[in-house]
């Protein structure tokens, strides 16, 4: 699934977030809403992919640091999306409510997560902030299993 939250052509900064979550249950839920989201779930119906371009500071701050924070970060990403038409906002709010209600179940269904954020600002970047943030989790991997791995660089 690809979701674009805006594009600024005259900006001297660029940021993006790429999210891939392998969860049959999450993919099924979002497949029901794909008309609202303007995207499609991958053909195997087991994986959710999203892409934010020219994100806001919220996108940077929403990179999860643990598996338990993945759904919270996803909900925050949907909540700060400003490209959704006003007439679709009620449906988006209903999706967010269902994600919140089913958070424990959906988190337990996650098999793998790759969440990556990059800020390529030109002169506007704060030197103390990380340009790249990433969270990876793989239920089948001893290295990234459990809480997952969060990195900044």
C-alpha positions as CSV (number, residue, x, y, z in Angstrom):
1,X,0.0,0.0,0.0
2,X,1.3,3.5,-0.8
3,X,0.0,6.6,0.9
4,X,1.3,10.0,0.0
5,X,0.7,12.8,2.5
6,X,1.9,15.7,0.4
7,X,4.5,17.1,-1.9
8,X,6.1,20.5,-1.8
9,X,8.0,21.4,-5.0
10,X,9.6,24.6,-3.8
11,X,11.0,23.1,-0.5
12,X,14.7,22.8,0.2
13,X,14.1,19.8,2.4
14,X,12.9,16.3,1.7
15,X,11.8,13.6,4.0
16,X,10.2,10.2,3.5
17,X,9.1,7.2,5.5
18,X,8.8,3.7,4.1
19,X,6.9,1.0,6.0
20,X,6.5,-2.7,5.4
21,X,4.5,-4.8,7.9
22,X,3.9,-8.5,7.3
23,X,0.6,-9.3,9.0
24,X,-2.3,-11.1,7.3
25,X,-4.8,-9.6,9.7
26,X,-3.6,-6.0,9.2
27,X,-3.5,-6.5,5.5
28,X,-7.0,-7.9,5.5
29,X,-8.3,-4.9,7.5
30,X,-6.6,-2.3,5.3
31,X,-7.7,-4.1,2.2
32,X,-11.3,-3.4,3.2
33,X,-10.4,0.3,3.2
34,X,-8.2,0.4,0.1
35,X,-10.6,2.7,-1.7
36,X,-10.4,5.2,1.1
37,X,-6.6,4.9,1.2
38,X,-6.2,5.1,-2.5
39,X,-3.8,2.1,-2.6
40,X,-3.7,-1.6,-2.9
41,X,-2.4,-4.4,-0.7
42,X,0.2,-6.6,-2.2
43,X,-1.1,-9.6,-4.1
44,X,-0.2,-12.2,-1.4
45,X,-2.6,-10.4,1.1
46,X,-0.1,-10.9,3.9
47,X,1.8,-7.6,3.7
48,X,1.1,-3.9,4.2
49,X,3.4,-1.3,2.5
50,X,3.1,2.4,3.0
51,X,5.2,5.3,1.7
52,X,5.1,8.9,3.0
53,X,6.9,11.6,1.0
54,X,7.6,15.1,2.2
55,X,6.5,14.2,5.6
56,X,6.0,16.4,8.6
57,X,7.9,16.3,11.9
58,X,5.2,13.8,13.1
59,X,6.4,11.3,10.5
60,X,10.0,11.6,11.9
61,X,8.8,11.2,15.5
62,X,6.5,8.2,14.7
63,X,9.2,5.6,14.0
64,X,8.5,2.9,16.5
65,X,11.2,1.7,18.9
66,X,9.5,-1.5,19.9
67,X,7.0,-4.0,18.4
68,X,4.4,-2.8,20.8
69,X,4.7,0.8,19.3
70,X,4.2,-0.2,15.7
71,X,0.4,0.2,15.6
72,X,0.6,3.4,17.6
73,X,3.0,4.8,15.0
74,X,0.8,3.6,12.2
75,X,-2.2,5.2,13.7
76,X,-0.3,8.5,14.3
77,X,0.7,8.4,10.6
78,X,-2.9,8.0,9.4
79,X,-4.0,10.7,11.9
80,X,-1.5,13.3,10.6
81,X,-2.2,12.6,6.9
82,X,-3.7,15.7,5.4
83,X,-4.4,14.6,1.9
84,X,-7.5,12.7,2.7
85,X,-10.7,14.4,1.3
86,X,-13.0,15.8,4.0
87,X,-15.8,13.5,2.9
88,X,-13.5,10.5,3.6
89,X,-12.4,11.7,7.1
90,X,-15.3,9.9,8.9
91,X,-14.2,6.6,7.2
92,X,-10.6,7.3,8.1
93,X,-11.6,8.0,11.7
94,X,-13.5,4.7,11.8
95,X,-10.4,2.9,10.5
96,X,-8.2,4.6,13.2
97,X,-10.8,3.6,15.9
98,X,-10.7,-0.1,14.7
99,X,-6.9,-0.1,14.7
100,X,-7.0,1.2,18.3
101,X,-9.6,-1.3,19.4
102,X,-7.8,-4.3,17.8
103,X,-4.3,-3.1,18.7
104,X,-3.3,-6.1,20.8
105,X,-4.6,-8.6,18.3
106,X,-3.1,-6.9,15.3
107,X,0.3,-6.5,17.1
108,X,0.3,-10.2,17.9
109,X,-0.3,-11.0,14.3
110,X,2.8,-9.1,13.0
111,X,5.5,-11.4,11.6
112,X,7.9,-8.9,10.2
113,X,8.4,-5.1,10.2
114,X,10.8,-2.8,8.2
115,X,10.2,0.8,9.1
116,X,12.6,3.4,7.7
117,X,12.7,7.2,7.9
118,X,15.1,9.6,6.2
119,X,15.4,13.4,6.4
120,X,17.5,15.0,3.6
121,X,17.2,18.6,4.5
122,X,19.4,21.2,2.9
123,X,20.6,23.6,5.6
124,X,17.4,23.4,7.7
125,X,18.4,20.2,9.4
126,X,19.1,20.3,13.2
127,X,22.6,18.9,13.7
128,X,21.6,17.0,16.9
129,X,18.8,15.1,15.1
130,X,19.3,11.8,13.4
131,X,19.0,11.9,9.6
132,X,17.9,8.3,9.4
133,X,15.8,6.3,11.8
134,X,14.8,2.6,11.4
135,X,13.0,-0.1,13.2
136,X,13.2,-3.8,12.2
137,X,11.6,-6.8,13.6
138,X,11.4,-10.4,12.4
139,X,9.5,-13.0,14.5
140,X,11.7,-15.7,12.9
141,X,15.0,-14.1,13.5
142,X,17.0,-14.5,16.8
143,X,18.7,-11.2,16.0
144,X,15.6,-9.0,15.5
145,X,13.0,-11.0,17.3
146,X,11.5,-10.0,20.6
147,X,11.3,-6.2,20.9
148,X,13.0,-5.6,17.5
149,X,16.0,-3.3,16.7
150,X,15.8,0.5,16.6
151,X,18.7,2.5,15.0
152,X,19.5,6.1,14.4
153,X,22.2,7.5,12.2
